[in-house]
């Protein structure tokens, strides 16, 4: 029997509106849900005012935008005096909206796509997660760790995590 995206997708996921302050996203990710695999969610699906999927904001996106912009021009962080800089970087980050830092060029998947198609797409593109979409609305999300868990723990190759 084929295993499809809808069979393994996480349906208990958090969303955030693209106009929310980034501070809201920081708090939501900090308090992220623990999935069946034992992994903590480190991303939020971003939706617009019509509940259409418009992107993902991740812990990585937030930390990337916490850094001073000068680091994006080949300047090494080793050459910066960091005294007082972190507080200033946090204050600048708090002024932003989710839409300003989210990843918006996200490739999704359909609920009826086979697990190996998802795996191939994720490995080729180095994705950690794939939103499962139907008519541009998020139905679920598949994480690479959930595919790994499904392929090995559920099939008896590895015992489930001990509590």
C-alpha positions in Angstrom: 0.0 0.0 0.0 1.5 3.4 -1.0 2.3 5.9 1.7 1.2 9.4 0.7 1.8 12.8 2.1 -1.7 12.8 3.7 -0.7 9.7 5.6 2.3 11.2 7.4 1.7 14.9 7.4 1.5 16.8 10.6 -2.0 18.4 10.8 -1.5 20.1 14.2 0.7 22.9 13.0 0.9 26.6 13.9 0.1 29.4 11.4 0.8 33.1 11.7 -0.5 36.0 9.7 2.1 37.7 7.4 1.3 41.1 9.0 2.1 39.9 12.6 5.1 41.4 14.3 8.2 39.2 14.2 8.2 39.1 18.0 5.0 37.1 17.9 6.7 34.5 15.6 9.7 34.4 18.0 7.4 33.6 20.9 5.4 31.0 19.0 8.5 29.2 17.8 10.1 29.3 21.3 7.0 27.5 22.6 6.8 25.1 19.6 4.9 21.9 19.7 6.7 18.6 20.2 5.9 16.1 17.4 5.5 12.3 17.6 9.1 12.0 16.6 10.2 13.9 19.6 11.3 16.8 17.5 10.3 20.4 18.4 8.7 22.5 15.7 10.9 25.3 14.6 8.8 26.9 12.0 5.4 28.5 11.3 3.3 28.4 8.2 2.5 32.0 7.1 -0.9 32.8 5.8 -2.5 36.0 4.4 -5.8 37.6 5.4 -7.7 35.0 3.3 -5.9 32.0 5.0 -3.9 31.4 1.8 -0.4 30.0 2.3 2.2 32.7 1.5 5.4 31.3 3.1 7.2 29.9 6.1 9.1 31.6 8.8 11.7 29.5 10.6 14.1 29.8 13.5 16.8 30.1 10.9 15.0 33.0 9.1 14.7 34.8 12.4 18.4 34.3 13.4 19.6 35.2 9.9 17.7 38.6 10.2 19.0 39.1 13.7 22.5 39.5 12.3 23.7 43.0 11.3 23.2 43.6 7.6 26.8 44.3 7.1 27.5 40.6 7.5 25.7 40.0 4.2 28.4 41.8 2.4 31.3 39.5 3.1 32.4 41.2 6.3 33.5 38.7 9.0 31.8 38.8 12.3 35.2 38.3 13.9 36.1 41.9 13.0 33.1 43.5 14.8 33.1 44.7 18.3 30.0 42.9 19.7 29.8 45.0 22.8 26.2 46.2 23.0 25.5 45.0 19.5 23.2 42.0 20.3 20.7 44.3 22.1 20.6 46.7 19.2 20.2 43.8 16.7 17.2 42.5 18.7 15.6 46.0 18.8 16.0 46.3 15.0 14.5 42.8 14.5 11.5 43.6 16.7 10.6 46.4 14.3 9.9 43.9 11.5 6.8 42.1 10.3 6.7 38.4 9.5 6.3 39.1 5.8 9.7 40.9 5.8 11.7 37.9 6.9 9.7 34.8 5.9 10.8 32.5 3.1 8.2 33.0 0.4 9.5 31.0 -2.5 8.4 27.7 -1.0 7.6 24.6 -3.0 4.7 22.7 -1.5 3.3 19.2 -2.1 -0.2 17.8 -2.7 -1.8 15.4 -0.2 -1.8 12.5 -2.7 1.9 12.6 -3.5 4.0 9.5 -2.6 6.4 9.7 0.3 9.3 8.9 -2.0 8.4 11.8 -4.3 8.4 14.1 -1.2 11.7 12.6 -0.1 13.3 13.2 -3.5 12.1 16.8 -3.6 13.3 17.5 -0.1 16.8 15.9 -0.6 17.4 17.5 -4.0 16.5 21.0 -2.6 17.8 20.5 0.9 14.4 21.3 2.4 13.7 20.4 6.0 9.9 20.7 5.6 7.3 20.7 2.9 3.9 22.3 3.3 1.0 20.2 2.1 -1.4 22.5 0.2 -4.8 22.2 -1.4 -6.0 25.2 -3.4 -3.3 27.3 -1.8 -4.5 26.5 1.8 -2.3 24.7 4.2 -3.5 21.2 5.2 -0.4 19.9 6.9 3.3 19.8 6.8 5.8 17.0 6.3 9.2 17.3 8.0 12.3 15.4 6.8 12.5 13.9 10.3 9.0 12.6 10.0 9.8 10.8 6.8 12.9 9.3 8.5 10.8 8.3 11.5 8.1 6.8 9.3 10.6 4.8 7.1 12.6 3.4 10.0 10.9 3.5 13.4 7.4 2.6 12.2 8.7 -0.3 10.1 10.6 -1.9 12.9 14.1 -1.1 11.8 14.6 1.1 14.9 12.5 1.0 18.1 10.5 4.1 18.9 12.2 6.6 21.3 12.1 5.7 24.9 10.4 8.0 27.3 
